[in-house]
Structures are given as structure tokens and as C-alpha cells.
């Protein structure tokens, strides 16, 4: 049975060899499933669920050894995560940062997620070592170039918040032929052309008491595009700029909320990522990688259950009771609860079926039975 399992795991993970060693491949599978079961990233909690045939203390040592000694191939990891996307259709990229403090350690993650139809999948991330400062243009361009190579012509829209502006950055997006919509700080100047004359305004001047403003063919940060501005109820100003039509900018920008939902679903609503005690950037990047795998699995399972008719109830406020990822977590935890304690061979059978489903475009396959 053990040799059979080894062969199956090797064949599956060879499609996207995140690690080369067979034992490390098996560890990743067990770690991800244990993380889903415990809804935690703390090693002491995961050790309780990693392998029932070993002591928790031995499991914890094994976890620590993996994070200290093993290197991940992040390019292959991205290929693995991209398998969760539909094979066809345009995608929307969202970029954002999340940060938190653990003692004197400041965790600062720059993340790009991709959305296609119902599903959102993380693709690339970098841990920034700049005391919770903003990302720089070089970091962003480097990540986006990787996305362009991987998605080859499928990027339909790029979304970013107020941090992600500047001439060099916006020019790169435009030169790549990527339609974008970004939020702009209200102090940025707007240039309009009338004949041979150019006029420079602030967005406040152009609004002049109006609730909304739509402009075509104006220049922000040295880039020509379209503009949408609106005075919000709290008095703040929504100032959007992009290459999409001005009348659609506000509607498109709403899609950026997907990356905020992703952050919520890997933090308190999912795996409690902020509770990690890791302060080494290399180890933390590995942990984020395994959390992203777990998130992609449970989000796809939740989506498939929803599409199969087991829909998520909608509350009075109009939003679903749970996200797809939370529904997927509940499904996997229930499945593991029923089989984890029977015997380890049965558990390995579940792992094999789970891996087969995970690796071969789950958007076109039925779910494994738990």
C-alpha cells in the first residue's frame, strides 16, 4: 500500500514539481489537509492533525525541519495554482498589499490574485522587507511580467488601489495592452486638452459640487486615459482612472473587492494566517504558499458544491451566508472527520483521490466522494 501511494503521489505532483523529494511531496499534501482540518497555521495545532501514527511532538519537529531546510519552486507552484482556473476566457488581475505586526516583526505581503468567472486564485506574492512601506514600481512590474508570461493574452483587466499609481507603472500597463482601472489620490493633477492648449485641474475643481464626473481623453501621471470621480457619503472622494470607458470604471472597480475577500478568507475567516509566529521571510513565504494551495482547494470545492445545487443561502442583506472557501473548508473537515480516525490506509486513499481531483483541472471534473 505504501509503495502504491508513493507512486501515485509522485505521478500527480510531477505535473507541477513544487519539490523534488518524494517525502517532501507527501508532507505538503498532509500539511495542507491538516491545515484545512485545524483552520490554523500554527505548527503546534497542525502537528495534532498531521499524522495520527506519530506523536504530536514528532510531527512538530518534522514541520520545523521542512520549513528550515526545504526550498519550494515558486514558478511550479504558480503553474499548480493556475490549474484551478478555467482553461479559457479572460481574467481579471487584482494587486494589493496586506500587513500586520508580530512583536517587532512587520509582515508586509504584496499579492496578485486572478479572478475568472466565480473563482479567485492567488498567483504571485512577495514579502516586502521595508517596514510596512508601500511596494515600489520595480516589485510590481516584476510580478506582473510573470503573470503575463503565465496567462499569455488572457488578461482582460487590471485593478489596483491608490498605492498602485505613477507614470512608469501606468505606462507599463498601457504598453502591454492591458486595460486597467486604478484608484488615484485626489491630489493628483488632471490635464485636459482643448485645441493646442492644455489645462491642468484638480479633481475637486472639476467636480464643483457635482456628485459624479466622467471625462474621456484626459491625462493623469503623464498617461492618457479616462476618468471617473464621485463624492462618497462619508465625504471622501472616489477618483478612478483607466483605459476602460469612463462610464464603466466604477462598475469595474467594484471587482477589486475580490482581493480583500481573499485576504479575509486566509486570515480570520479561514486559516488565521496572522496568528503565525514566523518572522523569517523565507519561512513565511513558504507558509503563504501552502495557505494559497489550501485556499485554492477549498474555494473550488465550495464553488462546485454551489454549482451542483447545494447553494449557499443568501441573507437579508443580499450577501451569501458563507464564502465558497468557507463552504469548502466545512466540506473537507467533515470528510476528514469521518475517515481520519478509521485507519491510515483509508486516509491515504482519500489523499490520493483528493490529489487526482486537485491536479487535473477541477473545473471540468466531478468532486471526489468523501
Residue pairs with C-beta under 8 A, 6 or more apart in sequence:
1 345
1 348
5 26
5 348
5 351
5 352
6 22
6 26
8 352
8 355
8 356
9 22
9 25
9 26
9 29
9 351
9 352
9 355
10 22
10 25
12 352
12 355
12 356
12 359
13 19
13 25
13 28
13 355
13 359
15 80
15 359
16 76
16 77
16 79
16 80
16 83
16 359
17 73
17 76
18 25
18 28
18 72
18 73
18 76
18 77
18 80
18 289
19 25
19 28
19 70
19 71
19 72
19 73
21 70
24 66
24 70
27 62
27 66
28 290
28 293
29 351
29 354
29 355
30 50
30 51
30 351
31 46
31 50
31 63
31 66
31 290
32 290
32 293
32 294
32 297
33 332
33 336
33 351
33 354
34 46
34 49
34 50
35 41
35 46
35 271
35 290
35 291
35 294
36 271
36 294
36 297
36 298
36 329
36 332
36 333
36 336
37 49
37 332
37 333
37 336
37 337
37 340
38 45
38 46
38 48
38 49
39 270
39 271
39 272
39 329
39 333
40 46
40 271
40 272
40 275
41 271
41 272
41 273
41 275
41 276
41 287
41 291
42 272
42 275
42 276
42 277
43 60
43 63
43 64
44 56
44 60
46 59
46 63
47 56
47 57
47 59
47 60
47 63
48 56
48 59
49 340
50 59
50 62
50 63
51 59
51 344
52 340
52 341
52 344
53 344
54 62
67 278
67 283
67 286
67 287
68 283
70 286
72 286
72 289
74 285
74 289
75 146
77 289
77 292
77 293
78 123
78 124
78 146
78 150
79 150
80 293
80 359
81 121
81 122
81 123
81 292
81 293
81 296
82 114
82 121
82 123
82 150
82 151
83 358
83 359
83 360
83 361
83 362
84 119
84 121
84 296
84 299
84 300
84 362
84 363
85 91
85 114
85 116
85 119
85 121
85 363
86 116
86 117
86 119
86 363
87 361
87 363
87 364
89 116
89 117
89 154
90 116
90 154
90 155
90 156
90 157
91 114
91 115
91 116
91 151
91 154
91 155
91 156
92 114
92 115
92 116
92 156
92 157
92 158
92 159
92 255
92 258
93 112
93 113
93 114
93 115
93 123
93 144
93 147
93 155
93 157
93 158
93 159
94 112
94 113
94 114
94 115
94 158
94 159
94 160
94 255
94 256
94 258
94 259
95 110
95 111
95 112
95 140
95 143
95 144
95 158
95 159
95 160
95 164
95 259
96 111
96 160
96 161
96 256
96 259
96 260
96 263
97 108
97 109
97 110
97 111
97 128
97 134
97 135
97 163
98 109
98 111
98 263
98 267
99 106
99 107
99 108
99 109
99 132
100 106
100 107
100 274
101 107
101 132
102 274
102 276
102 277
102 279
103 279
105 279
106 131
106 132
107 127
107 274
107 284
108 127
108 128
108 129
108 130
108 131
108 132
108 133
109 125
109 126
109 127
109 128
109 288
110 125
110 126
110 127
110 128
110 135
110 139
110 140
110 143
111 122
111 124
111 125
111 259
111 262
111 263
112 122
112 123
112 124
112 125
112 143
112 144
112 147
113 120
113 121
113 122
113 123
113 258
113 259
113 262
114 120
114 121
114 122
114 123
114 147
114 151
115 121
115 255
115 258
118 303
118 306
118 307
118 324
119 299
119 300
119 303
119 324
119 363
120 258
120 259
120 261
120 262
120 299
121 296
121 299
122 262
122 292
122 295
122 296
123 146
123 147
123 150
124 143
124 146
124 147
125 143
125 285
125 288
125 292
126 135
126 139
126 142
126 143
127 281
127 284
127 285
127 288
128 135
128 139
129 281
134 163
135 163
135 164
137 166
137 168
137 169
137 172
140 164
140 169
141 168
141 169
141 172
144 158
144 172
144 173
144 176
147 155
148 155
148 176
148 178
155 178
156 179
157 178
157 179
157 180
157 181
157 244
157 252
157 255
158 173
158 178
158 179
158 180
158 181
159 180
159 181
159 182
159 252
159 253
159 255
159 256
159 259
160 180
160 182
160 183
160 256
161 182
161 183
161 256
162 182
162 183
162 184
162 185
164 182
165 182
165 184
165 185
165 188
165 221
166 221
167 221
167 222
167 223
170 180
170 182
170 220
170 221
170 222
170 223
170 225
171 222
171 223
173 180
173 243
174 180
174 223
174 225
174 243
179 242
179 243
179 244
180 242
180 243
180 244
181 240
181 241
181 242
181 244
181 249
181 252
181 253
182 240
182 241
182 242
183 238
183 239
183 240
183 253
184 220
184 221
184 239
184 240
184 241
185 239
186 202
186 203
186 204
186 237
186 239
187 202
188 203
188 220
188 221
188 239
189 200
189 201
189 202
189 220
190 200
190 201
190 202
190 203
190 206
190 215
190 218
190 219
190 220
190 227
191 198
191 199
191 200
191 201
191 218
191 219
191 220
192 198
192 199
192 201
192 215
192 217
192 218
192 219
193 199
193 217
193 219
203 213
203 227
203 229
203 237
203 239
204 237
206 213
206 215
206 229
207 213
207 229
207 231
207 237
211 230
211 231
212 228
212 229
212 230
212 231
213 227
213 228
213 229
213 230
214 226
214 227
214 228
214 246
214 247
215 226
215 227
215 228
215 246
216 226
216 227
216 245
216 246
217 224
217 226
218 224
218 225
218 226
218 227
219 225
220 227
220 241
225 241
225 242
225 243
226 241
226 242
226 243
226 244
226 245
226 246
226 249
227 239
227 240
227 241
227 246
227 249
228 238
228 239
228 240
228 241
228 246
228 247
228 249
228 250
229 237
229 238
229 239
229 240
230 237
230 238
230 250
231 237
231 238
232 238
238 250
238 253
240 249
240 250
240 253
241 249
242 249
242 252
244 252
261 323
262 295
264 270
265 295
265 299
265 323
265 325
265 326
266 273
266 291
266 292
266 295
267 273
267 274
268 274
269 323
269 325
269 326
270 295
270 298
270 325
270 326
270 329
271 291
271 294
271 295
273 287
273 288
273 291
276 284
276 287
278 284
278 287
295 325
297 328
297 332
297 354
297 358
298 324
298 325
298 326
298 327
298 328
298 329
298 331
298 332
299 323
299 324
299 325
299 328
300 324
300 328
300 362
300 363
301 327
301 328
301 331
301 332
301 367
302 312
302 322
302 323
302 324
302 325
302 326
302 327
302 328
302 329
302 331
303 324
303 328
304 362
304 366
304 367
305 327
305 328
305 331
305 367
306 312
306 324
306 327
308 367
312 320
312 321
312 322
312 324
312 327
313 320
313 321
314 320
314 321
315 321
322 330
331 370
332 370
334 370
335 350
335 370
336 350
336 370
338 370
339 346
339 347
339 350
339 370
340 347
350 368
350 370
353 368
353 369
354 368
356 368
357 365
357 367
357 368
